[in-house]
């Protein structure tokens, strides 16, 4: 009796193995998280006695929105200013909150420069300025 069941199961398992080879295999694709800001940050470039500074201004819809400065990188005449952004996961009181961050660029040589604002790795805004 047991051998009869095995005779029935073996062809069934063989059929599953054969048919599994017919299924198209795809690599797992992780969707790129698009930056969808619910606010528009502003870039203000200022010359001071101690050098050049960049002011990043934003109006956040709630105090629970996380917008944080990560760091800066200089590539040629381009300053990349990196920020992280995260929307609240829980309901939050809708109280408009102003964000203001000043980043020191220091003394700059004469020339044309670009400040590039990146949020979560995506470029969201650029500002050009000239040092004369």
Backbone as a printed PyTorch tensor [residue, N CA C, xyz], in Angstrom:
tensor([[[  0.8180,  -1.1980,   0.0000],
         [  0.0000,   0.0000,   0.0000],
         [  0.8610,   1.2610,   0.0000]],

        [[  1.9380,   1.2630,   0.7680],
         [  2.8160,   2.4280,   0.8170],
         [  3.4780,   2.6510,  -0.5330]],

        [[  3.8850,   1.5860,  -1.1770],
         [  4.5420,   1.7250,  -2.4670],
         [  3.5920,   2.3200,  -3.5100]],

        [[  2.2940,   2.0920,  -3.3940],
         [  1.3160,   2.6830,  -4.3070],
         [  1.2510,   4.1920,  -4.1470]],

        [[  1.3310,   4.6700,  -2.9030],
         [  1.3210,   6.1160,  -2.6470],
         [  2.5950,   6.7620,  -3.1730]],

        [[  3.7270,   6.0810,  -2.9920],
         [  4.9990,   6.6230,  -3.4750],
         [  4.9720,   6.7160,  -4.9950]],

        [[  4.4000,   5.7160,  -5.6660],
         [  4.3050,   5.7470,  -7.1270],
         [  3.4770,   6.9440,  -7.5900]],

        [[  2.4880,   7.3480,  -6.8330],
         [  1.6480,   8.4800,  -7.1980],
         [  2.3430,   9.8130,  -6.8760]],

        [[  3.0540,   9.8820,  -5.7590],
         [  3.7080,  11.1200,  -5.3250],
         [  4.9100,  11.4490,  -6.2030]],

        [[  5.6970,  10.4630,  -6.5810],
         [  6.9020,  10.7240,  -7.3780],
         [  6.5960,  11.4220,  -8.7030]],

        [[  5.6270,  10.9740,  -9.5030],
         [  5.3290,  11.7090, -10.7430],
         [  4.8220,  13.1330, -10.4610]],

        [[  4.0670,  13.2750,  -9.3800],
         [  3.5660,  14.6010,  -9.0140],
         [  4.7260,  15.5500,  -8.6820]],

        [[  5.6800,  15.0850,  -7.8650],
         [  6.8450,  15.9080,  -7.5220],
         [  7.6910,  16.2050,  -8.7530]],

        [[  7.8630,  15.2220,  -9.6240],
         [  8.6240,  15.4110, -10.8510],
         [  7.9670,  16.4690, -11.7290]],

        [[  6.6370,  16.4570, -11.8170],
         [  5.9140,  17.4490, -12.6030],
         [  6.1170,  18.8540, -12.0210]],

        [[  6.0930,  18.9880, -10.7040],
         [  6.3100,  20.2930, -10.0590],
         [  7.7080,  20.8050, -10.3630]],

        [[  8.6990,  19.9360, -10.2880],
         [ 10.0820,  20.3400, -10.5560],
         [ 10.2290,  20.7870, -12.0050]],

        [[  9.6570,  20.0500, -12.9380],
         [  9.7490,  20.4020, -14.3610],
         [  9.0510,  21.7300, -14.6260]],

        [[  7.8540,  21.9080, -14.0860],
         [  7.1090,  23.1470, -14.3200],
         [  7.7510,  24.3530, -13.6490]],

        [[  8.4510,  24.1430, -12.5510],
         [  9.1000,  25.2840, -11.8910],
         [ 10.2020,  25.8610, -12.7680]],

        [[ 10.7740,  25.0580, -13.6580],
         [ 11.7790,  25.5680, -14.5910],
         [ 11.1770,  26.4400, -15.6650]],

        [[  9.8710,  26.3810, -15.8730],
         [  9.1960,  27.1790, -16.8920],
         [  8.8370,  28.5740, -16.3900]],

        [[  8.9240,  28.7800, -15.1150],
         [  8.5650,  30.0700, -14.5370],
         [  9.7110,  31.0460, -14.7690]],

        [[  9.3800,  32.2370, -15.2500],
         [ 10.3930,  33.2520, -15.5030],
         [ 10.9450,  33.7580, -14.1810]],

        [[ 12.2660,  33.7750, -14.1130],
         [ 12.9100,  34.2630, -12.8940],
         [ 13.2750,  35.7250, -13.0920]],

        [[ 12.9200,  36.5510, -12.1340],
         [ 13.2460,  37.9720, -12.1810],
         [ 14.0460,  38.3210, -10.9490]],

        [[ 14.9850,  39.2340, -11.1530],
         [ 15.7290,  39.7500, -10.0140],
         [ 14.7920,  40.6150,  -9.1890]],

        [[ 14.9850,  40.5790,  -7.9120],
         [ 14.1830,  41.4070,  -7.0230],
         [ 14.5840,  42.8560,  -7.2270]],

        [[ 13.6360,  43.6730,  -7.6170],
         [ 13.9120,  45.0850,  -7.8370],
         [ 13.3650,  45.8800,  -6.6640]],

        [[ 14.2420,  46.6260,  -6.0430],
         [ 13.8260,  47.4890,  -4.9470],
         [ 13.4790,  48.8370,  -5.5550]],

        [[ 12.2400,  49.2800,  -5.4150],
         [ 11.8800,  50.5630,  -6.0060],
         [ 12.6580,  51.6960,  -5.3510]],

        [[ 13.1310,  52.6240,  -6.1900],
         [ 13.8680,  53.7780,  -5.6840],
         [ 12.8760,  54.7130,  -5.0120]],

        [[ 13.2040,  55.1000,  -3.7880],
         [ 12.3020,  55.9690,  -3.0440],
         [ 12.4330,  57.3850,  -3.5890]],

        [[ 11.3760,  57.8330,  -4.2210],
         [ 11.3770,  59.1550,  -4.8080],
         [ 11.1670,  60.1920,  -3.7120]],

        [[ 11.8950,  61.2810,  -3.8270],
         [ 11.7550,  62.3520,  -2.8470],
         [ 10.5690,  63.2070,  -3.2630]],

        [[  9.5460,  63.2070,  -2.4530],
         [  8.3560,  63.9970,  -2.7170],
         [  8.1880,  64.9620,  -1.5520]],

        [[  8.8360,  66.1030,  -1.6580],
         [  8.8070,  67.0720,  -0.5650],
         [  7.4750,  67.7960,  -0.5360]],

        [[  6.9380,  67.9370,   0.6380],
         [  5.6950,  68.6820,   0.8040],
         [  5.9870,  70.1590,   1.0780]],

        [[  7.2360,  70.5580,   0.8450],
         [  7.6540,  71.9430,   1.0360],
         [  8.7420,  72.2540,   0.0200]],

        [[  9.0040,  73.5320,  -0.2020],
         [ 10.0220,  73.9640,  -1.1580],
         [ 11.1550,  74.6530,  -0.3990]],

        [[ 12.3250,  74.0070,  -0.2890],
         [ 13.4400,  74.6600,   0.3940],
         [ 14.0140,  75.7920,  -0.4610]],

        [[ 14.5850,  76.7800,   0.2040],
         [ 15.2300,  77.9080,  -0.4660],
         [ 16.7110,  77.9090,  -0.1440]],

        [[ 17.5080,  78.3950,  -1.1020],
         [ 18.9550,  78.5250,  -0.9170],
         [ 19.2900,  80.0040,  -0.9800]],

        [[ 19.9660,  80.4930,   0.0360],
         [ 20.4010,  81.8820,   0.0900],
         [ 21.9030,  81.8850,   0.3210]],

        [[ 22.6670,  82.4680,  -0.6240],
         [ 24.1280,  82.5190,  -0.5160],
         [ 24.5160,  83.9240,  -0.0740]],

        [[ 25.3470,  84.0000,   0.9800],
         [ 25.7280,  85.2870,   1.5650],
         [ 27.2390,  85.4120,   1.6820]],

        [[ 27.7260,  86.6220,   1.4340],
         [ 29.1360,  86.9090,   1.6930],
         [ 29.2180,  87.6600,   3.0200]],

        [[ 30.0680,  87.1770,   3.9210],
         [ 30.2620,  87.8210,   5.2180],
         [ 31.7360,  88.1870,   5.3630]],

        [[ 32.0740,  88.8340,   6.4680],
         [ 33.4760,  89.1890,   6.7220],
         [ 34.3570,  87.9500,   6.8420]],

        [[ 33.8000,  86.8590,   7.3280],
         [ 34.5860,  85.6370,   7.5350],
         [ 34.5740,  84.7010,   6.3200]],

        [[ 33.8410,  85.0500,   5.2650],
         [ 33.7880,  84.2130,   4.0710],
         [ 32.3650,  84.0670,   3.5570]],

        [[ 32.1250,  82.9820,   2.8500],
         [ 30.8240,  82.7310,   2.2400],
         [ 30.0170,  81.7390,   3.0700]],

        [[ 28.7120,  81.9890,   3.1250],
         [ 27.8020,  81.1230,   3.8740],
         [ 26.5790,  80.8310,   3.0110]],

        [[ 25.9900,  79.6720,   3.2580],
         [ 24.7500,  79.2890,   2.5780],
         [ 23.6880,  79.0870,   3.6470]],

        [[ 22.5520,  79.7010,   3.4280],
         [ 21.4090,  79.5330,   4.3180],
         [ 20.3780,  78.6560,   3.6120]],

        [[ 19.9790,  77.5760,   4.2470],
         [ 18.9200,  76.7190,   3.7210],
         [ 17.6760,  76.9910,   4.5610]],

        [[ 16.6290,  77.4270,   3.8920],
         [ 15.3780,  77.7840,   4.5600],
         [ 14.2630,  76.8780,   4.0530]],

        [[ 13.4180,  76.4470,   4.9590],
         [ 12.2780,  75.6160,   4.5760],
         [ 11.1500,  75.8330,   5.5700]],

        [[  9.9410,  75.6740,   5.0940],
         [  8.7610,  75.7300,   5.9460],
         [  8.1580,  74.3310,   5.9540]],

        [[  8.2820,  73.6620,   7.0760],
         [  7.7850,  72.2900,   7.2130],
         [  6.3210,  72.3170,   7.6370]],

        [[  5.4980,  71.4100,   7.1000],
         [  4.0690,  71.4270,   7.4290],
         [  3.7420,  71.0480,   8.8700]],

        [[  4.6260,  70.2640,   9.5010],
         [  4.4170,  69.8960,  10.9050],
         [  5.7740,  69.8220,  11.6010]],

        [[  5.7880,  69.9000,  12.9190],
         [  7.0540,  69.7330,  13.6380],
         [  7.5590,  68.2880,  13.6010]],

        [[  6.7240,  67.3600,  13.1540],
         [  7.1130,  65.9440,  13.0950],
         [  7.8640,  65.5910,  11.8100]],

        [[  7.8570,  66.4660,  10.8090],
         [  8.6440,  66.2380,   9.5970],
         [ 10.1180,  66.4030,   9.9650]],

        [[ 10.9400,  65.4270,   9.6060],
         [ 12.3680,  65.4550,   9.9430],
         [ 13.1690,  65.8860,   8.7170]],

        [[ 13.8010,  67.0460,   8.8070],
         [ 14.6540,  67.5890,   7.7460],
         [ 15.9720,  67.9390,   8.4170]],

        [[ 17.0150,  67.1590,   8.1340],
         [ 18.2710,  67.3040,   8.8710],
         [ 19.4640,  67.4020,   7.9330]],

        [[ 20.4050,  68.2610,   8.3080],
         [ 21.6470,  68.4330,   7.5570],
         [ 22.5550,  67.2410,   7.8090]],

        [[ 23.0900,  66.6640,   6.7190],
         [ 23.9670,  65.4980,   6.8100],
         [ 25.4230,  65.8970,   6.6150]],

        [[ 25.7000,  66.7820,   5.6500],
         [ 27.0770,  67.2010,   5.3980],
         [ 27.2180,  67.8630,   4.0410]],

        [[ 28.4520,  68.3010,   3.7390],
         [ 28.7180,  68.9530,   2.4520],
         [ 29.9080,  68.2870,   1.7790]],

        [[ 29.9140,  68.3820,   0.4620],
         [ 31.0190,  67.8760,  -0.3510],
         [ 31.3500,  68.9310,  -1.3870]],

        [[ 32.6330,  69.1380,  -1.6330],
         [ 33.0800,  70.0670,  -2.6640],
         [ 33.6440,  69.2560,  -3.8160]],

        [[ 33.0970,  69.4690,  -5.0060],
         [ 33.5920,  68.8240,  -6.2270],
         [ 33.8410,  69.9210,  -7.2450]],

        [[ 35.1030,  70.2950,  -7.3930],
         [ 35.4330,  71.4010,  -8.2880],
         [ 34.8630,  72.6860,  -7.7270]],

        [[ 33.9350,  73.2870,  -8.4630],
         [ 33.2960,  74.5260,  -8.0030],
         [ 31.8510,  74.2790,  -7.5640]],

        [[ 31.5210,  73.0160,  -7.3000],
         [ 30.1650,  72.6690,  -6.8780],
         [ 30.1600,  72.1910,  -5.4310]],

        [[ 29.3050,  72.8180,  -4.6390],
         [ 29.1050,  72.4030,  -3.2490],
         [ 27.8160,  71.5870,  -3.1790]],

        [[ 27.9470,  70.3340,  -2.7830],
         [ 26.7850,  69.4690,  -2.5850],
         [ 26.4220,  69.5030,  -1.1020]],

        [[ 25.2190,  69.9590,  -0.8150],
         [ 24.7290,  70.0060,   0.5590],
         [ 23.7000,  68.8940,   0.7170]],

        [[ 24.0080,  67.9410,   1.5770],
         [ 23.1590,  66.7620,   1.7360],
         [ 22.2810,  66.8700,   2.9780]],

        [[ 21.0020,  66.5610,   2.7720],
         [ 20.0080,  66.5650,   3.8400],
         [ 19.2360,  65.2540,   3.8020]],

        [[ 18.7320,  64.8660,   4.9510],
         [ 17.8240,  63.7220,   5.0060],
         [ 16.4330,  64.2600,   5.3190]],

        [[ 15.4320,  63.5640,   4.7970],
         [ 14.0520,  63.9910,   5.0040],
         [ 13.1950,  62.7650,   5.2780]],

        [[ 12.3420,  62.8950,   6.2740],
         [ 11.4310,  61.8020,   6.6060],
         [ 10.0990,  62.3960,   7.0380]],

        [[  9.0320,  61.8840,   6.4400],
         [  7.6970,  62.3320,   6.8260],
         [  7.2770,  61.6090,   8.1000]],

        [[  6.3720,  62.2010,   8.8650],
         [  5.9340,  61.5460,  10.1030],
         [  5.1880,  60.2510,   9.8060]],

        [[  5.3630,  59.2920,  10.6870],
         [  4.6900,  57.9980,  10.5240],
         [  3.3710,  57.9600,  11.2720]],

        [[  3.2090,  58.8860,  12.1930],
         [  1.9830,  58.9450,  12.9890],
         [  1.3080,  60.2790,  12.7230]],

        [[  0.0380,  60.3870,  13.0350],
         [ -0.6230,  61.6860,  12.9200],
         [  0.0930,  62.7260,  13.7870]],

        [[  0.1450,  63.9330,  13.2670],
         [  0.8740,  64.9980,  13.9640],
         [  0.1050,  66.3030,  13.7930]],

        [[  0.1220,  67.1200,  14.8210],
         [ -0.5520,  68.4150,  14.7590],
         [  0.0390,  69.2450,  13.6290]],

        [[ -0.8290,  69.7920,  12.8000],
         [ -0.3650,  70.5680,  11.6590],
         [ -0.0450,  71.9860,  12.1150]],

        [[  1.2050,  72.1610,  12.5160],
         [  1.7100,  73.4550,  12.9540],
         [  2.9160,  73.7640,  12.0810]],

        [[  2.8210,  74.8080,  11.2850],
         [  3.9120,  75.1580,  10.3770],
         [  5.1610,  75.4660,  11.1920]],

        [[  6.2740,  74.8500,  10.7710],
         [  7.5400,  74.9840,  11.4780],
         [  8.6040,  75.4680,  10.5030]],

        [[  9.3230,  76.5160,  10.8720],
         [ 10.3890,  77.0400,  10.0170],
         [ 11.6970,  76.3230,  10.3020]],

        [[ 12.4230,  76.0220,   9.2260],
         [ 13.7410,  75.3920,   9.3280],
         [ 14.7490,  76.3690,   8.7370]],

        [[ 15.8610,  76.5650,   9.4460],
         [ 16.9050,  77.4760,   8.9880],
         [ 18.2490,  76.8830,   9.3740]],

        [[ 19.0890,  76.6340,   8.3960],
         [ 20.4210,  76.0750,   8.6640],
         [ 21.4450,  76.8880,   7.8850]],

        [[ 22.4800,  77.3750,   8.5770],
         [ 23.5690,  78.1080,   7.9420],
         [ 24.7790,  77.1950,   7.8340]],

        [[ 25.3300,  77.1190,   6.6220],
         [ 26.4820,  76.2600,   6.3470],
         [ 27.6190,  77.1400,   5.8610]],

        [[ 28.7570,  77.0220,   6.5090],
         [ 29.9230,  77.8450,   6.1980],
         [ 30.6950,  77.2400,   5.0290]],

        [[ 30.9190,  78.0460,   3.9820],
         [ 31.7360,  77.6100,   2.8500],
         [ 33.1720,  78.1130,   2.9710]],

        [[ 33.3860,  79.0970,   3.8420],
         [ 34.7280,  79.6420,   4.0420],
         [ 35.0940,  80.6670,   2.9790]],

        [[ 36.3810,  81.0030,   2.9190],
         [ 36.8980,  81.9460,   1.9180],
         [ 36.9750,  81.2280,   0.5770]],

        [[ 36.5310,  81.8950,  -0.4720],
         [ 36.5200,  81.2900,  -1.8030],
         [ 37.3390,  82.1250,  -2.7800]],

        [[ 37.9900,  81.4420,  -3.7040],
         [ 38.7190,  82.1020,  -4.7870],
         [ 37.7140,  82.6970,  -5.7730]],

        [[ 38.1760,  83.6300,  -6.6040],
         [ 37.3090,  84.2060,  -7.6300],
         [ 36.8440,  83.1050,  -8.5770]],

        [[ 35.5830,  83.2130,  -8.9950],
         [ 35.0470,  82.2410,  -9.9400],
         [ 33.5580,  82.0320,  -9.7730]],

        [[ 33.0320,  81.1350, -10.5870],
         [ 31.6150,  80.7820, -10.5510],
         [ 31.4390,  79.5010,  -9.7410]],

        [[ 30.4350,  79.5010,  -8.8800],
         [ 30.1750,  78.3620,  -7.9960],
         [ 28.7060,  77.9590,  -8.0900]],

        [[ 28.4450,  76.7200,  -7.7160],
         [ 27.0710,  76.2110,  -7.6680],
         [ 26.8560,  75.4960,  -6.3400]],

        [[ 25.7500,  75.8050,  -5.7060],
         [ 25.3240,  75.0810,  -4.5080],
         [ 24.2100,  74.1370,  -4.9520]],

        [[ 24.3880,  72.8550,  -4.6440],
         [ 23.4210,  71.8330,  -5.0470],
         [ 22.8390,  71.2030,  -3.7870]],

        [[ 21.5420,  71.3370,  -3.6350],
         [ 20.8440,  70.7980,  -2.4660],
         [ 20.3230,  69.4040,  -2.8070]],

        [[ 20.8000,  68.4110,  -2.0500],
         [ 20.3420,  67.0300,  -2.2400],
         [ 19.5800,  66.5850,  -0.9990]],

        [[ 18.4460,  65.9620,  -1.2320],
         [ 17.6380,  65.4180,  -0.1450],
         [ 17.4840,  63.9200,  -0.4000]],

        [[ 17.9210,  63.1240,   0.5600],
         [ 17.9140,  61.6580,   0.4320],
         [ 18.6060,  61.2120,  -0.8530]],

        [[ 19.6830,  61.9290,  -1.2190],
         [ 20.4780,  61.5670,  -2.3920],
         [ 19.9820,  62.1210,  -3.7120]],

        [[ 18.8290,  62.7680,  -3.7370],
         [ 18.2550,  63.3130,  -4.9720],
         [ 18.4360,  64.8280,  -5.0030]],

        [[ 18.8480,  65.3520,  -6.1580],
         [ 19.0010,  66.8020,  -6.3150],
         [ 17.6130,  67.4360,  -6.3740]],

        [[ 17.3800,  68.4160,  -5.4920],
         [ 16.0730,  69.0820,  -5.4710],
         [ 16.1660,  70.5670,  -5.8250]],

        [[ 17.3710,  71.1460,  -5.7210],
         [ 17.4930,  72.5690,  -6.0200],
         [ 18.9560,  72.9230,  -6.2510]],

        [[ 19.1840,  73.9520,  -7.0940],
         [ 20.5340,  74.4570,  -7.3570],
         [ 20.5100,  75.9770,  -7.2890]],

        [[ 21.6470,  76.5440,  -6.9050],
         [ 21.8030,  77.9970,  -6.9110],
         [ 23.2190,  78.3130,  -7.3730]],

        [[ 23.3270,  79.2210,  -8.3350],
         [ 24.6290,  79.6480,  -8.8450],
         [ 24.9920,  80.9850,  -8.2300]],

        [[ 26.2980,  81.1830,  -7.9760],
         [ 26.7600,  82.4840,  -7.5000],
         [ 28.1790,  82.7230,  -7.9880]],

        [[ 28.5640,  83.9930,  -7.9840],
         [ 29.8650,  84.3890,  -8.5120],
         [ 30.6420,  85.1000,  -7.4230]],

        [[ 31.9170,  84.7350,  -7.2950],
         [ 32.8350,  85.4090,  -6.3790],
         [ 33.7500,  86.2580,  -7.2510]],

        [[ 33.7380,  87.5760,  -7.0000],
         [ 34.5740,  88.4630,  -7.8290],
         [ 35.5760,  89.2350,  -7.0070]]])
